[in-house]
């Protein structure tokens, strides 16, 4: 549904807090894990663009998705630490849900794909 505005920029070592607002459009029968990922240039340690992440069941497992009601708005907070070795550049925060057992991501209801880009965020030295 939306998120709070991002900071103007981040530095290596900073913690970014992200508050997301989810809205259930139809009954959910399963418990999904939500994620926020910090994506940037290829990370030499992993070979992919993931630099930081916070994955958890909604409300830090206090209000799982199968408890939600259609039309309800649920607030969920995430915190990510920018690694000290993250190079300066343009990054993006991305979010979505996945099944904790199968690791299969939940498709978007408003667009194609299984993630939503929240906003770009520069990492500065």
C-alpha positions as a printed Julia matrix, in Angstrom:
125×3 Matrix{Float64}:
  0.0     0.0     0.0
  2.9     2.35    0.77
  5.85    3.26    2.96
  7.25    6.15    4.95
  9.63    8.48    3.1
 13.26    7.36    2.88
 16.28    9.24    4.17
 18.06   11.43    1.6
 21.15    9.21    1.69
 22.95    6.58    3.76
 26.56    5.89    4.7
 28.26    2.54    5.2
 27.47    1.4     8.76
 24.13    3.28    8.9
 20.91    1.56    9.87
 17.88    2.34    7.74
 14.39    1.86    9.19
 11.56    1.17    6.76
  7.89    1.19    7.7
  5.61   -0.51    5.2
  1.83   -0.43    5.05
  0.29   -3.64    3.7
 -3.36   -4.11    2.77
 -4.99   -7.49    2.35
 -7.18   -7.55   -0.76
 -8.46  -11.12   -0.36
 -8.29  -13.72    2.42
 -4.81  -15.14    2.95
 -4.69  -18.75    4.06
 -0.92  -19.08    4.38
  1.74  -17.45    6.53
  4.13  -15.52    4.36
  7.48  -13.99    5.21
  7.93  -10.36    4.21
 11.3    -8.98    3.13
 13.06   -5.72    2.45
 16.32   -6.02    0.52
 18.98   -3.39   -0.15
 20.11   -3.95   -3.74
 23.06   -2.27   -5.43
 26.11   -3.1    -7.49
 27.27   -6.71   -7.54
 28.46   -7.69   -4.08
 31.87   -9.4    -4.54
 31.23  -11.6    -1.48
 28.05  -13.12   -2.91
 28.12  -12.42   -6.65
 24.65  -10.85   -6.52
 23.27   -7.34   -5.87
 22.03   -8.06   -2.32
 23.83   -5.97    0.34
 21.46   -6.14    3.32
 18.11   -7.65    4.18
 15.44   -7.99    6.84
 13.12  -10.97    6.36
 10.42  -11.8     8.91
  6.79  -12.78    9.33
  4.56   -9.75    9.6
  4.85   -7.84   12.85
  8.01   -9.8    13.67
  5.79  -12.91   13.85
  3.26  -11.21   16.16
  0.58  -10.77   13.48
  1.04  -13.36   10.69
 -0.57  -12.88    7.29
 -3.18  -15.62    7.82
 -4.66  -13.49   10.66
 -5.23  -10.45    8.45
 -8.71   -9.35    7.34
 -9.66   -8.17    3.84
 -9.31   -4.4     3.62
 -7.23   -4.18    6.8
 -4.08   -2.04    6.73
 -1.12   -3.59    8.57
  1.98   -1.62    9.57
  5.28   -3.53    9.56
  8.77   -2.26   10.39
 12.1    -3.36    8.95
 15.68   -2.43    9.79
 18.73   -2.97    7.6
 22.36   -2.17    8.31
 24.41   -0.91    5.37
 27.64   -2.98    5.4
 30.87   -1.07    5.98
 32.24   -2.43    2.7
 29.28   -1.17    0.6
 30.68    1.03   -2.18
 29.22    4.45   -2.88
 26.49    4.49   -5.5
 22.79    4.23   -6.2
 20.93    1.44   -4.38
 17.26    0.5    -4.19
 15.1    -0.95   -1.45
 12.92   -3.8    -2.7
 10.13   -5.68   -0.93
  7.84   -8.67   -1.29
  6.62  -11.86    0.37
  7.6   -15.51    0.12
  6.5   -18.89    1.46
  8.9   -19.8     4.26
  8.76  -23.53    3.44
  9.11  -23.48   -0.36
 10.87  -20.08   -0.63
  8.53  -19.32   -3.56
  7.74  -15.61   -3.8
  4.19  -14.32   -3.82
  3.25  -12.57   -7.07
  2.18   -8.93   -7.08
 -1.5    -8.09   -7.36
 -0.92   -4.71   -9.03
  1.81   -5.51  -11.56
  3.87   -8.35  -12.99
  6.67   -9.83  -10.96
  7.2   -10.76   -7.34
  8.92   -7.7    -5.86
  8.21   -4.0    -5.57
 10.93   -1.36   -5.65
 10.28    1.05   -2.81
 12.68    3.86   -3.62
 16.23    4.55   -4.75
 18.67    5.52   -2.03
 22.23    6.73   -2.53
 25.06    5.35   -0.43
 27.66    8.07    0.05
 31.18    7.77    1.5
